[in-house]
Amino acid sequence: MQPVTMYTTAVCPYCIRAKQLLSSKGVSGINEIRIDLDPTEREKMMSITGRRTVPQIFIGDTHVGGFDDLAALNSAGKLDPLLAG
């Protein structure tokens, strides 16, 4: 299974929903990067993704986007193959 990295904050309902969806797919460990605790990580996230909102989700080296993007991938049947690598 591909590693999953998620830029997140402490109070983020979309982050919680993304974690729930990934957990339902068998993802047991998510590398969470808390941008509310480290402003340099927020700047890094913005420079990599071009986005300011959380979550920002990476599966392996692929930037998925936010929760809506993750859910759309799942609905299209493309999330499982991406997670499998």
N, C-alpha and C positions, 0 to 999 in steps of 0.2 A: 504494500500500500504506500502511496506517495505521502510524504510529510506535508502537514497542513500548518500554515502560519497565518495568524489573524491579528491584525492591528485592531485594538479594542480600547474601551474605557470601562470604568467600574459600573456606570449606570447607562446601559445601552440595551434597550429591548431587542433591537435587531441583531445584536451580538449574541444574545441569549438564544434567539430563534435559530441563528446560524449554527451555534454549537449543538442545539437539539437536533437539527437536521443532519449534521455531520455525524453525531453520535448514533442516530438511527441507521446510518450507512456503515457503521462499524468502526468509525474513527475514534480511537481511544485517547490519543494524545495530540493536543493542539498546542503549538508554540504560540502563546499569547504575548503580544507586545503591547503593553499598556501605555498609550500615548498621553494619558492624563497624568501619569507619574513622571514622564520624561519628555519635556518639550523638544529635545533634539530628535527623539523618535518620531514625533509628529512631523517635523520638518523633513525627515528622511522619508516617511510614508508619502508625504505630499510630492516630494521630488520624484519618487519612483512611480507613483500611480497617477499623479495629476489631480487627485481628489482630496477633499478635506474631511469627508464623512467616514464614520466607522459603522460597521466593520469593513475592513479591506482584507480580502481573503486571497491567499496564495495556496495553490495545490501544486506541490513540487515547485517548478519554476514558473508556472502559469498563473498570471494575475486573473482571478475570477471576477473580482469586483466586490460589490456589497451583497447583502442578504437577498435582495430581489434578483440579482444576477445568479446567485447560487441556486435559488428556487427555480428560476427559469431553466438553468442547466439540468436540474433534476427532472422537471416536467418534460423536457425534450429528450430524456433518456441518455443524456451525455455526462452526467455526474459520475455514475459508477465507472465507466471506462476511464475517465480522467483520474479518479482516485486509484484505480488499479494500475495506472501507468501504462 
